[in-house]
Amino acid sequence: MSIENTIAKLASIGADLSTRNAIRIALSLISEDEELTDQIYVEIKNKAHKEEFTKVPVEKRAIFIPQCLRNVKECPAEFGEYGWECTKCGKCPIGEIIEHAEKIGYKHVYIVPGGSLVKKVLKEKVPRGEIKAALGIACWPELAEANEKLSILKIPLQAVPLLRAGCINTLVDVERVKEAMEIGLTKKDKAKLPSSDTSPAPVL
């Protein structure tokens, strides 16, 4: 059964889907795998936050990219104050993701080793109004946890799961990431985008 069908089935019986624990209990009631908890929770939150995310201009959105997407053996990036500083060497998908973000107008793109650095960035930049929404790439459990934490800060999140999780050399659907970046952009907005990659680098 697909995630969408499972969510529909849970909704049809009036299950509480507001928290991870509630979803886990609901899945046990319909004899579905409780390992689907985080996937369902994240997908529900994506839909719930999409409209609010849409209203935030791209320059006020942050993108958090996990360091596990790097080609660890060949990555020439150096670690800075806000994470790894990509050189766009082409040896992993991160460069392509950042180039697209630059073209659209994103100003806050971070390659992070973990939640502690994400917390640091948000703690510094949310109170100043520099960041008002976030796009996160991670494994399902981390995305679910991020949703819980960002809801406290009233920061709408759009989450893109890794296709292959792990600590190194993970994989993500780059096209899905690009689509998430473009949420809220109209055809008119996209028509104004530069055709070449001459945009300034994102703030790291």
N, C-alpha and C positions, 0 to 999 in steps of 0.2 A: 504494500500500500504506500502511495506517495505521501510526502509530508503534507501536501495540501489536502489530500483525502482524509488523512488522520486528523488534521485540525478540524475539518468539516464534521467528522464523526464525533469528535469530542464536543464541538459546539452544539451538535444536534441533541446531545444528552444533557446539555446545560452545565457542562463541566467548568469549574473555575480554572481559567488559564492566565491568571494575573501574576503568578510567581512560578519559579522553577519547581519548587516543592509541590505546589498545587498541580502542576502539569504532570509531575512524576506520579503522584497519587492517581490522577485521572487515567493515565496510561495503564496503570496496573488494573484499574477497574474494567478496562476493555481488552485486557490481556495483550497489550502491545508492549514492545520492547522499551523499557524505561531509559535505554541509552539514547532514545530519540528526544529526550527531555530538552536538552540544550538546543537542538536544531529547531524544534517547534517554538521554543521560547524566543529564539533569535528572529525567526521568520515572523512571528506575531509582532514583535517589537519593531521590526523593519517597517511593516505595514502601518503600525500605530504612529510611528515617528516621521513617516515619509512626508506628510503635508507640512509639518513644522520645519523639517529639514529643507524642503523646497523654498521656504520663505527666506532662508538665510543666504545672503550673497556669497559667492564662492570665495571671496577674499576674507570672509569671516569663518570659513570652514577649515578644519584641520584634517589632514590625512595621516594616519598612523600605519606605517608599513613595518612588518616584523623583520628583524634581522635574519631570520632563518631562511628568507627568500634569496639571500646573497649566495653567490658561488664562493664559498668560504676559502677554497684553495687558491683561487685566482683573483679575488676581490682586492682592488687597490685602494679602497676607501679608507679614510682615517676617521677615528672616533673623536667627535667634538662635544661641545657643551650639551647639545640637544640630540645626540645620537650619531649614527654613521653619516658621513658626508659623501654622497654618491658622485662618482666621476663619469657616470654614464658610459662605462666601458663596453657595454653590450654583452657581458658574460652572464647576466641574469635578467629577469624581467623588471627589476626595479627601475632601471634607467628609462625604459619605455613608459612606465607608469608616471614617473616624475615629469617626463617631457610632455605628456598629455595634460598633466595637471598645470604645468606652466602655461601651456597654450590656452587653457580655459581661463586662467587667471587666479589659480590658487596661490596663496602666499605662505601657507603653513604646511609643510610636508616634512614628516619626521620618520627616520628609519630607526626603530627603537629595539633595544634588547629585552625589554620587559615592561611590566606595568608600573614600576617605580618611576621610570623616566616619563611615561605618559602622565602620571600623576603630577610630576614636577612641572611639565609644560602647561597642563591645565591650571595648576595652582597659580602659576605666574601670569598666564595670559587671559584666562576667563574673567577674573575680576577687573582687568583693564579693558574688557570688551573686545579684545583682539580675536578671540575665538568664541563662536556662538553655536557651533555644530561640529560634528566629527564623523569621519568615515574611517572605519577600522577594518583591517585585514588580519585574520588570526584563525586559530582552530576554534571549533564550536564552543568548548568550555570557556575559553578566554573571552570570546565574544559575548557569551551569556553573562559572565562576570562583569564585563565592561558595561553592558546595558544596565545592570543593577547599580553600579557606581555612578554612571553618568546621569541616571534618572534623578539622583539626589542633587546633582548640580544643575538640573533642568537643561541639560545639553542633549538635543536630539541626535541620535546615532543611526547611521546606516552601516550595516555590517556585511562584509563579504568573506565567506569561509574559504579556508585553504582547501585545495583539491587533494593535497597530500600533506598531512601534518608531520610533525617531528621537530627535532632541534636544529637540523641543518638541511640545506638543499630541498626546501619544501616547494610546493607548486600552487599557483593560483590561476584562475581564469582571468586573464588580463582584460579581455573584452567586458567581462562582467564588472570589473573594477572601473573601467572607463564609463560604463553606463551609469554606475552609481555616482561617479563624479559629476556627471551631466544632469543629474536629477534637478529639475527646476529650470533648466535652460530651454528656451523656446527655439524654434527653427531660426527665428530672426537673430537671436543671441549667437547661435552657432555660425550663422552666415558672416558675422562680424569677426570671427576668430581668424587670426593670422594663418596663412597657409604654410609658412615656414617656421622652423624652430628657432626663432630669434628672440623669444621672450626671455626676460631676466630670470635668473635662477631663483628657486623658492627660498624663503628664509628658513634656515636650519638652526 
